[in-house]
Amino acid sequence: MVPPRWSPPPWPWIKINTDAALVHDHAVCAAIARDAKGIPIFALSDNVQCLNPLVLFSLPSE
């Protein structure tokens, strides 16, 4: 059995996981927030025009 890769936060905290992918000048950013039971609270994704991966990962979430 493979152990889970995601661990929930302690109650009453939420955990927000983010990720981004960059191909040429097009990027997609995504985030998901889950509560202590692992239930999704919100999720979002957005297309971003970006040429530098360091800039992409430093963009503020809106």
Secondary structure as UniProt FT lines:
FT   TURN            11..12
FT   STRAND          15..23
FT   TURN            24..25
FT   STRAND          26..34
FT   TURN            36..37
FT   STRAND          40..49
FT   HELIX           53..58
//
